[in-house]
Amino acid sequence: MTKQTQSKNLPDGWVWHEHDDSSGGLRSPDGKSYFGFDLMTREYHHPRWGWSPMCVNDSLAQVKALAEKWVQANVLKPSLTETLKHAKVQAASANKTLTQLGKEADIAR
């Protein structure tokens, strides 16, 4: 049987799957696996590094926290294009506001 739990620190749809054999992993809303773990062998699977041993004192909660932090920084981070688009929208809005304030100042004179 598989227990499915919504990730604590990621958007809806990022789900942890935990199987009866003490293995499992994190899946994205589109079903892609990003991290895996096996508590019997004390290993976790990182998307870039592959399988690695867990440190002696690592708990499953610590592995999940590491995984969720990595996903936030490397998967969910906005692309440069999105960031530039957002900056252009903000600049246009600020320019419009300044133009409007200038017109109001001229009227008040």
C-alpha positions in Angstrom: 0.0 0.0 0.0 1.2 3.5 -0.8 0.7 6.5 1.4 0.5 9.8 -0.4 1.1 13.1 1.4 1.0 16.6 0.0 4.4 18.3 0.4 4.6 20.8 3.2 6.7 23.4 1.4 5.8 23.0 -2.2 2.6 24.0 -4.2 -0.4 21.7 -4.5 0.2 18.6 -6.5 3.8 17.9 -5.2 3.2 14.7 -3.4 5.4 12.3 -1.3 4.7 8.7 -2.0 5.7 6.3 0.8 5.5 2.5 0.2 5.2 -0.3 2.8 8.7 -1.4 2.0 10.1 1.9 3.4 10.8 3.4 0.0 9.2 6.3 -1.8 9.8 9.6 -3.4 8.6 13.0 -4.4 6.5 13.5 -7.5 5.5 16.7 -9.3 2.0 17.5 -10.3 2.7 16.1 -13.8 3.9 12.8 -12.2 7.6 13.2 -12.7 9.8 11.8 -9.9 12.3 14.2 -8.4 13.6 12.5 -5.3 13.5 9.0 -4.0 14.4 7.3 -0.7 15.0 3.9 0.7 15.0 3.7 4.4 16.0 0.0 4.4 19.3 0.8 2.6 19.5 4.3 4.1 19.9 5.9 0.7 18.2 8.8 -1.2 18.1 9.5 -4.9 18.9 13.1 -6.0 17.9 14.1 -9.5 21.4 15.3 -10.4 23.7 13.0 -8.3 21.8 9.7 -8.3 21.7 7.5 -5.3 23.7 8.5 -2.2 23.9 7.2 1.4 22.0 9.1 4.0 24.1 10.5 6.9 23.9 8.4 10.0 21.6 10.9 11.8 19.4 11.9 8.8 15.7 11.4 9.3 13.2 11.1 6.6 12.0 14.5 7.5 15.4 15.9 6.9 15.7 14.2 3.5 12.2 15.6 2.6 13.2 19.1 3.7 16.4 18.9 1.5 14.4 17.7 -1.4 11.7 20.4 -1.1 14.3 23.1 -0.8 16.1 21.8 -3.9 12.9 21.7 -5.9 12.1 25.3 -4.8 15.5 26.6 -5.9 16.0 24.5 -9.1 12.6 23.5 -10.5 10.1 26.2 -9.3 12.4 29.2 -9.6 11.2 31.6 -12.2 13.0 31.6 -15.5 15.1 34.6 -16.5 12.6 35.4 -19.2 9.7 35.4 -16.7 11.8 37.6 -14.4 12.5 40.1 -17.2 8.9 40.2 -18.3 7.9 40.9 -14.7 10.5 43.7 -14.4 9.3 45.3 -17.7 5.7 45.3 -16.5 6.7 46.9 -13.2 8.8 49.5 -15.0 5.9 50.4 -17.3 3.5 50.6 -14.4 5.9 52.9 -12.5 6.4 55.1 -15.5 2.7 55.4 -16.0 2.3 56.4 -12.4 5.0 59.0 -12.6 3.5 60.4 -15.8 0.1 60.6 -14.1 1.6 62.3 -11.1 3.4 64.8 -13.3 0.1 65.7 -15.1 -1.6 66.2 -11.8 1.2 68.4 -10.6 0.9 70.5 -13.7 -2.9 70.9 -13.2 -2.4 71.9 -9.6 -0.1 74.7 -10.6 
